Amino acid sequence: MGGADSIEAPLSARGISRRSCLKFSSAMAATLSLPPVYGPRIAQALATAPHVPVV
C-alpha cells in the first residue's frame, strides 16, 4: 500500500491504521461468505482504487 493513487494517506489522516483497514477487509470478506484469503485482496483493491469525486 502507498502508491500515488493510494488511500493510505487519507485513511492515516483520519486515524485509520493499515491494520484496521485489513481487519475491516477481512470482516467484509467474512460477511460476504468469502474465504479468508480474500481479506488482503479486498485491502489491495481498496488501496489501488482510483478516487472518484462525489459531489
WOKAGI-V161449 format. One record per run of one state. SS is the DSSP state (H for helix, E for strand, - for the rest). FROM is the first residue (numbers start at 1). LEN is the number of residues. Records with the same first field share a line. If there is no record, write none. Layout:
SS->FROM-LEN + FROM-LEN
This chain:
-->1-7 + 14-4 + 32-6 + 49-7
H->8-6 + 18-14 + 38-11
